[in-house]
Amino acid sequence: MSLTQSDQTGPVRTVVILGAGGYLGSALCRFFYGLPRYNVTALFHGAPDHRFFDRHLIADAFTGNWVEQVMSPAPFALINCAFDFAGVGEADPAAKYAAFDRSLAALRECGIGKLINISSMSAFFGCRTDYGREKLFVESLFAKYNGVNVRPGLIASWRRPGAAMLRLIDITRGASFVPILQARNSGFYLCDLEALVLGLFLLLDLRIGKPHTLSFCYRNRLPLDKIVQLIETRYAIARPTIPVPWPAAYLLLRVKEAFLGKSKIRADSILDFAYPATSASGRQAFAGVVARYRSELETIASVERAPPGFYFLEGQQRQGGSRSCWLKDNAGAAVLTALGRLADA
């Protein structure tokens, strides 16, 4: 059965989005709200900043008492995009996320179909950062209830880049010169917003009998100077670069944080840059999405492919392994239209 048939004749599906006011949470709300036979329940930490939902709740995803309000009717899926960046490294994770653990247990007990957690490429066994370790702990809670943990790469779409990519674009376009952190084996795995959202949508039809951890990113990890070159090519600019050894930047930020507190660029981020994950485990699902829907995604992402976009980082065919049975032959007109609205927003 194609996704188009499922959209038109299947039962109404309720998707709960935690962190609905964030970058990815709001994108997912917009996407699912534009699909027929999908209802969106959006959980915001504060006042809603968009209207792409059928109902909304205001609560802290990790400490609030919101579960009973989303249980009836029982939701088809929950996607967690929430995370408390300000509290990273503060308090014991087991105590900090005890209420969230109980919420996930209650959802699983009531028969929720899918539990999906948006994690980070910074989360891997052996990571050195507080951020990565805390993300790993949240991953362990979803694994405990047979959920799926998705680790997106740097969301690098030109039209709707993630916060980190947008900061790189702003620095490159606005600065007289660009400081380039230097660290052996450093680099970023990239992904596109449209491919990420499509991949999450396809996960909803995956039969989940055990926990999964998936990396949604392209095969090649790009060093920072190469990403800056992509930005320069895209905007037809040229900026001189200045190499900065990562230990120097790390030390300066540690001193700053000791006296002035933490800011957007944290010492923890520099440590993450210097010691990234050596590989992107479980990325076959994302590779399958891009290989199967490459032409549709490129059409949605931009009309012109020059200067080059990011899809060139993935080959036309999947590398090794067989095709996943849950990937459909056709994404369906409604899904592709919803993705198109997402790209144009």
N, C-alpha and C positions, 0 to 999 in steps of 0.2 A: 504493500500500500504506500502510495506516495505521500509526502507531507501535505500536498495540496488537498488530497482526499481527507486526511486526518483533520486538517484545519476546518473543513466545511461540514463534516458529518460527525466528528467525535464529540464527546461530552465537553462541557465548559471546564477549563482548567484554571485553577487559581494558583498564581505564583506569588510568593511572599518575598519581597526584596528588603533585606536589612541594609541600612546605610543608603537609603534611597536618595539622600541629598548629595551624595558624593559624586565624583566623576563617573565611575563605572556604574554605580547604582542608578544614577539618573538616566544614563544611556540605556540600561536594561529596562527601566520603567518605560521609557519612550518606545523601545522596540516592542515589548510584549503588549503594551497598551494599543499599539497599532495593528495587532493581529486579531483576526476573528476568533471567537470562542476561547479567548484568554481573558481572565480577570487579574488585575494587579492589586495586591495589597502592599502598600509602601510603608515602611517603618522609618520615620525621621527622628533624628536626635533633637531637632528644634523645629521651628516653623517651616512648613513645606516651601521650597523655592521653585517648584514646578507643579503642573496639574496632570501629569501622565500617570494616573492611577484611578482605580474604581473606588477604593477606600484607603484611608491612611490612618496611621497611629503615630503618636509622638511618645517616644520612650527611649531610654538607653538600652541598646541591643544587648549589652552584657550584664547589666544589673537590674534592668527594669522588669516589671511584671506584665508582659505583653502576650504570653503564650496563649492564655485562655481566649484572648480576643481574636486570634487567628485560627483557632481550631474548628470553628463551626461556620460554614461547612469546612470539612477537612481539606487543607490545601494540597494541591498536586505536587508542589515542589517549593523548596525554600532555597534562596541563593543569598549567601552572606557576603556583603561588600563592606561591612562595617569594620572599623578598627580604631582603637584609641591610640593615636600616634603620640599624643602628649604624655601618656602614662607609661610609655615603653621603659622598661627597666625598673619601674617602681612597684613594690610589693611582690609577694610570692604569687606566681601565675596560678597555682592551684586555688589559692584563696580569691584572687582577683576574678577568675572565671568560673567560680563555683556555681553562681546563679545561672550563668549561660549553659553550663553543663546540665543543670537540671532542666533548663528550657529545651535543649536538644533531646534529652531523655523523654520528656513529655511529648514532644512532637513525634518521635519515633514510636512511642507507645500508642499514640492516637492513629497511627497508620499512614503518616505522611509518605508520599511516594519517593521523593528525592531530596537529599540534603547535599547542597553544593557550597563549598567554601572557596572564596577567592583569596588565595594566599600570595606568595611572592617568590621570585627566583632567589631572593636572599635567604629563604628557608631551605636548609639542607643539613644533613647530619654532619657535624664538624664545623658549622658556621661559627664565626667569631663575634658576631654582633648581638647586642641585646634585642634589636629589632628582629633579626632572623630567628633567634631562639624563641621569642615570644610568638612569632608566626607559627613556628613548629609546634608549640604547645596547643595553639588553636587548631592546627591540623590534626593533632592527636585526638582532640575531642570529636571532630567529625569522623575520623577513622574508627573511633570507639562505637559509633552508631552506623557503620557501613556507608558513610558518606563519601563524596568525591572532593578531593582537594585539587584545585587548579592553580598552577603557578604561572601567571602571565609574564611575558617578557616586557621590556620597555615599550609602552604603547606609543608607537611612532607615526601614526597616521598624520598626514599633512593637514587635513581639514579639521580633525578633532584630536589633537595630540593629548596624551596624558600630561599630568603636571610636571613630571621630570623632563619630558621631551620639550614641553612648552618653555620651560626655564632655559634649556639649552638653546632653543631657537631665539628667545629674547636676548640672551647674552651674546650670541653670535651676531645677530643683526644690530644690536645697539651698542656694543662695545668697540673701542678702538683696537683692541687686541683681545685674544681669547686665551686664558690660561688653560693649559692641558696637563692634567694630572698624569704623572708617570708611575706605572707599577707593572712589574713583570706579570704576564698572563692576564692582565685586566681586560675588560671589555664588557659589552652588553649584548644580551640576547634581545632581539626585537620582535614585536608582533604588531599587527594592524587591528584597530578597533573593530572593524566590520568582521574580520575573520574570527576574532575573539568572541564576539557576540554570537555569530553563527555557530561556532563550536559549542558554546554553552547551550544554545538552543537544541542542538543535536544530542547533547548529553541527556536531555530530558527523556529520550526514548531508549537510553541505555539500560539494559537489565542489570541492576546492581545487587550482587549477592555478597560482595565483600568490598572493603574500602579500596579506593584507587587514588593514586597521586599522578597527575598529568601536568606536563609542562606545555604551555601554549606559547610557542615561539618558533622563530626560524632557525635553520640548522647552524648558520654561521654566526659566531659571536664577533661583533665589530668593536674595535678599539675606539676610544673617544675621539681621536683625531680624524678617523674615517667618518664618524657620524657628523662631526663639524664640517667636513668636506661635502657631505650630502646636503647639509643645510645651505652651505655657500652656493652649491650648484643650483639648488632649488630656487634661491632668491637672487641669483646672479650677483653675488657679492664676493669679496675677498678680504679676509682678515688675517693679520699676522698672528702667529701663535707663540706662546711662551711656555716652555716645559717647566713643570713644577713637580719636584719629587714628592710623592705622597706622604712620607714621614714628616716633612716640613709642614704641609697643610694640616696633617692630623695633630701635630703638636700645637700649632697655633690655635686650632679650634678647641682643643682640650683646655688650653689656658683661658681662652675666651669664655668657655662654658663654666669654668671654675669661678670666674669673677662676675660674669654678666648673665649667665644662664644659657639655655639652648635656644637655637633659632632654626630657620628652615633648613639650612645646611649644617648638619651635625657631624661631630667627630665619628660617630657610629657609621655614618654614610661613607666616609673616607675609608674606614676599615673594611666596609663591605666592598668598596671599589678595589681595594688592594688584594682582597682574598675572596674572589667570587667563586661560585659553583664551577667545578671543573667540567661538568657536563649537564645537559638538560635531559633528565631522565623522564621517560614516558611521554615523549613528544610526538609519537606516531599518530595520535589522534588529530593533532593540529596539522601535521603534514598531510594527512588524508583529506581534511577539510579543504586545504589550499589546493591540493592536486585535483580534487573533484570539482571544486567550484571556482577555479582560478579565473576563468574569463568573466563570470558573473561578478566576482568580487572586484576585479580590476575596473569593470564598467561602472560599478557603484562608487568605487573610491575616487575616480577622477576620469574625466573624458580624455585628457591628454596624459600620456605616459612619459613625457619628456619635459623637464628633467625627470630622471627615473624615480619611480616610487619605490616601495619596499618589497613588492612581490618578487622582484628579481632574485631575492635571497633564497627563494625556495625553487627547486627544480620542478619541471613539469610533472614528473612522476615521483611517487613515494619511493623512498630509499629502503628497500628490504621489507620483508613481512607481507602478509596478505591484507586485503582491504577489510576494514571493520564492517561487520554485517549491519551495524546500526546506522551507517551512513547511507542515506537514500540517494537514488539516482537523480532526483530533481528536487531542488529546495522549495519549489512552489512559488507561484506569483505573489502571494500575500507576504511570504517571508522576505523575498527579494525586494518588494516594495517597502516593507518596514525597514530593511537595512538601508535602502536608498534614502529614506527620510532621515535616518540616523546620520548618514554621511553628510547630508545637506544642512543639518541643524546648525 
